């Protein structure tokens, strides 16, 4: 049997690229509407674009990025 991994707020993140700046905010809104929770609100991360970090409805940590 494989090793069981427990998802958590402090665990590793899955990164998702959002090709447009507005999509980070839209992705956060959609995640919250479906049971997710925002850990870091969308913010500028010069010179890299915008970033937000969420937990999805199952507790997986997701980092959202835009250019």
N, C-alpha and C positions, 0 to 999 in steps of 0.2 A: 504494500500500500504506500502511496505517496505521502509526503509530508503535508500536513494541514497548515495553511497560512491564514492567520486571522487578520482581516482588514481593520484599519484603524485610522484615526485622525492623524497620527504621527507616522503612518506607514509610507511606503513609496508611492509616487504619483504616476498616473498615466497622463501623458501630455497629448492635448488635442489642439491642432492648429485651426484657427478661425481666420479665413482669408481676408476678412474685412473687419475694421475696428468695431463697427456696430454689432458684429456677430458675437463678440465676447459678452456684451451686455445682454443680448438676446439669449445666448446659451445659458447664462446665469439665471435669467428670468424663467426659462423653460425648465431648468433643473430644479429650481425652488418650487415651481408649480407642480412638479411631479415627485415631491417628497425629498428633494436634495437640500443641502444646507451650505451656505456660503461661509468659507473659512477666511478668505481674503477677498474683499470686494475688488471689482475691476479697477486697475490703477495703471498709470503710465510707468513704463520701465525703460527709459531712454538708454541707449539708442535702439532698443529692441522692439518697441511697440507697446501693447497693453497685455496685461496678465490678470487672471483671477484664479482662485483655488477653491474647489468645492468638494463636498462629500456627496456622492450620489445616494439614491434611496436605499442602497444596500451597504453603504459605508465605505465604498471605494473612493479613494482620494484622486481627484482629477484636476490637472492644471490646464487652463485654457489660455492660449496665446494667440495674438494677432500681430501682423507685421507693423 
